[in-house]
Amino acid sequence: MKRIEIEHNKELKPLNTFGIAARASGFVAFRDRGDLAAIFADPSWSGKSWYVMSGGSNILLTGDYDGLILHPVARAIEEVERDGEAVTLRVQAGLAWDELVAYCVTNGYGGLENLSGIPGFVGAAPVQNIGAYGAEVKDTIAEVEAYRFDTGVVQSFTNAECRFGYRDSVFKHEERGSVILSVTFRLPLRPHFSIGYGDLSREVEALGGASLSAIRQAVLSIRAAKLPDPKVLGNSGSFFKNPVVSEQEAEALRCNYPDMPVYLVPTGVKLAAGWLIDRAGLKGYRQGRVGVHEKQALVLVNYGGATGGEVLALADHVIVAVRERFGVSLVPEVNVL
Ligand SMILES: Cc1cc2nc3c(=O)[nH]c(=O)nc-3n(C[C@H](O)[C@H](O)[C@H](O)COP(=O)(O)OP(=O)(O)OC[C@H]3O[C@@H](n4cnc5c(N)ncnc54)[C@H](O)[C@@H]3O)c2cc1C
C-alpha cells in the first residue's frame, strides 16, 4: 500500500480565492486512484468527512473543516486520438484550467478559447459546467473519469451521463461522492468561432478578426477590465447563478423594467443576476469587511480579513433585496463549506 503524506491543521487561506482564513484537520495531495485508495484505507481517517478542493476558486469556507481536504496534483495532457476533424485529449484533474486553454490555443485546437482566464483546475471544470462568453465546457467534454468513494472503482462518465446543465452536473448531486481524476476533451481542428456575446466581437475585430489567439486575448482583456483579481481582492467570481424564470414572469418584469436583459433558454427565460443586484441599488454596497464589487455586482468581495459568515450575511442581504424589489430568488453558485 502506498504511503500518503497527510498535513495536519492545514491553513487554507492561501488555497481559496476568497482569501478566507480557515484550517482543515487534514490535507492531502493526490495523483491517482492508488493514492485515493490508500487515503480512504487509512484507519485514522475512516468515517471522517472529506472534500475535494482544487483551485479553491468556487468555494466559500465558513469555518474550520473537521475532515480531510483532497487536493489533486496530477497535471498531464495526453493525446489519445486524432482524426481529420478533431483531437481528443485526456487531461489530469490537477492542471490549471487556463494552462490547458493556452495549450489548446497555441496548438490550434478549438472549443476552449472563450473560456480563457477562468481560475481553477481542469478536474473542477465539469462539476459546475464552467461557462463564459457564450460557451460552456460541456460542449467539448467526451468523458469524465472519477473515483467512486463508495466502491473504490474508477468509473467513466459519458457526456450524457454527466447530465450537464447551467452551472450544474451530476457531480453536484448523486455523484458528490466521486473524485474526478481526468477529463477527456474532443476539440475541433477547424473550429467554428463564437464571438457574438457581449463586447467580444468588437474586441476581436480590434485585434484583426477572429482566430483562436485573438479570441483568447480579447476574453482575457475583457475579464481583466471587469473582474477583480483575487490576488488583490478576495472573491470567487459570480457569487450567484443567473436566475431562470417562466416566460410569464419575465413578461411581467419587462412591463415594469423594459431595459431588463433577458435570454431565452430551453427551461424558460434567464435573467442577469448582476443587473438585478445593480438595480436593487447594491452595486458597490459595502458591509464591513465585505461588499458587492463596484464594477460587477454579481461578485462579492472580501476587503481583507473577512470570515465566510460575513460573506454569507452579505449574500443574504442581497438575496432579500432582490426578492423584495423583483420577486426573484437568487441562488448561490459558489459552494459553501
Ligand atoms: C475571478 C473569478 C472568475 C471566475 N469566472 C468564472 C467564469 O467565467 N465561469 C465559471 O463558470 N466560473 C468562474 N469562476 C468560478 C471558478 O473559477 C470555477 O467554478 C472553477 O471551475 C472552479 O475550479 P476550482 O479548481 O477552483 O474548484 P474548487 O473551488 O476547488 O471546487 C469547486 C467545487 O468543485 C468540487 N471539485 C473540485 N475539484 C474536484 C474534483 N477533482 N473532483 C470532484 N469534485 C471536485 C469541489 O469539491 C467544489 O464543490 C470564477 C472564479 C473567480 C475567482
The ligand as a MOL file (V3000), in Angstrom:
LIG
                    3D

  0  0  0     0  0            999 V3000
M  V30 BEGIN CTAB
M  V30 COUNTS 53 58 0 0 0
M  V30 BEGIN ATOM
M  V30 1 C -12.1970 35.8340 -10.5970 0
M  V30 2 C -13.0210 34.6100 -10.8810 0
M  V30 3 C -13.6800 34.4820 -12.1040 0
M  V30 4 C -14.4460 33.3490 -12.3920 0
M  V30 5 N -15.0620 33.2570 -13.5950 0
M  V30 6 C -15.8150 32.1780 -13.8910 0
M  V30 7 C -16.4610 32.0710 -15.1650 0
M  V30 8 O -16.3400 32.9380 -16.0200 0
M  V30 9 N -17.2380 30.9820 -15.4040 0
M  V30 10 C -17.3730 29.9830 -14.4830 0
M  V30 11 O -18.0730 29.0080 -14.7800 0
M  V30 12 N -16.7650 30.0490 -13.2740 0
M  V30 13 C -15.9880 31.1100 -12.9640 0
M  V30 14 N -15.3810 31.1980 -11.7400 0
M  V30 15 C -15.6050 30.1350 -10.7420 0
M  V30 16 C -14.4890 29.0510 -10.7110 0
M  V30 17 O -13.2890 29.5420 -11.2260 0
M  V30 18 C -14.8800 27.7990 -11.4820 0
M  V30 19 O -16.0610 27.2570 -10.9520 0
M  V30 20 C -13.7800 26.7270 -11.4220 0
M  V30 21 O -14.0900 25.6480 -12.2700 0
M  V30 22 C -13.5350 26.2050 -10.0150 0
M  V30 23 O -12.3540 25.4540 -10.0720 0
M  V30 24 P -11.5190 25.1600 -8.7740 0
M  V30 25 O -10.4300 24.2080 -9.1760 0
M  V30 26 O -11.0870 26.4070 -8.1360 0
M  V30 27 O -12.5910 24.3870 -7.9050 0
M  V30 28 P -12.7850 24.4610 -6.3210 0
M  V30 29 O -13.2200 25.8160 -5.9260 0
M  V30 30 O -11.6080 23.8930 -5.6320 0
M  V30 31 O -14.0180 23.4600 -6.1730 0
M  V30 32 C -15.2930 23.7990 -6.6820 0
M  V30 33 C -16.2430 22.6030 -6.4610 0
M  V30 34 O -15.8350 21.5170 -7.2810 0
M  V30 35 C -15.5050 20.3830 -6.4850 0
M  V30 36 N -14.2990 19.7820 -7.0840 0
M  V30 37 C -13.1490 20.4280 -7.4000 0
M  V30 38 N -12.2800 19.5630 -7.9610 0
M  V30 39 C -12.8990 18.3560 -7.9980 0
M  V30 40 C -12.5150 17.0560 -8.4370 0
M  V30 41 N -11.3000 16.8020 -8.9650 0
M  V30 42 N -13.3990 16.0250 -8.2830 0
M  V30 43 C -14.6290 16.2480 -7.7540 0
M  V30 44 N -15.0500 17.4600 -7.3110 0
M  V30 45 C -14.1890 18.4850 -7.4390 0
M  V30 46 C -15.2210 20.9200 -5.0960 0
M  V30 47 O -15.4410 19.9320 -4.1130 0
M  V30 48 C -16.2170 22.0740 -5.0280 0
M  V30 49 O -17.5060 21.6030 -4.7000 0
M  V30 50 C -14.5800 32.3150 -11.4230 0
M  V30 51 C -13.9100 32.4390 -10.1910 0
M  V30 52 C -13.1280 33.5660 -9.9270 0
M  V30 53 C -12.4110 33.6800 -8.6230 0
M  V30 END ATOM
M  V30 BEGIN BOND
M  V30 1 1 1 2
M  V30 2 1 2 3
M  V30 3 2 2 52
M  V30 4 2 3 4
M  V30 5 1 4 5
M  V30 6 1 4 50
M  V30 7 2 5 6
M  V30 8 1 6 7
M  V30 9 1 6 13
M  V30 10 2 7 8
M  V30 11 1 7 9
M  V30 12 1 9 10
M  V30 13 2 10 11
M  V30 14 1 10 12
M  V30 15 2 12 13
M  V30 16 1 13 14
M  V30 17 1 14 15
M  V30 18 1 14 50
M  V30 19 1 15 16
M  V30 20 1 16 17
M  V30 21 1 16 18
M  V30 22 1 18 19
M  V30 23 1 18 20
M  V30 24 1 20 21
M  V30 25 1 20 22
M  V30 26 1 22 23
M  V30 27 1 23 24
M  V30 28 2 24 25
M  V30 29 1 24 26
M  V30 30 1 24 27
M  V30 31 1 27 28
M  V30 32 2 28 29
M  V30 33 1 28 30
M  V30 34 1 28 31
M  V30 35 1 31 32
M  V30 36 1 32 33
M  V30 37 1 33 34
M  V30 38 1 33 48
M  V30 39 1 34 35
M  V30 40 1 35 36
M  V30 41 1 35 46
M  V30 42 1 36 37
M  V30 43 1 36 45
M  V30 44 2 37 38
M  V30 45 1 38 39
M  V30 46 1 39 40
M  V30 47 2 39 45
M  V30 48 1 40 41
M  V30 49 2 40 42
M  V30 50 1 42 43
M  V30 51 2 43 44
M  V30 52 1 44 45
M  V30 53 1 46 47
M  V30 54 1 46 48
M  V30 55 1 48 49
M  V30 56 2 50 51
M  V30 57 1 51 52
M  V30 58 1 52 53
M  V30 END BOND
M  V30 END CTAB
M  END
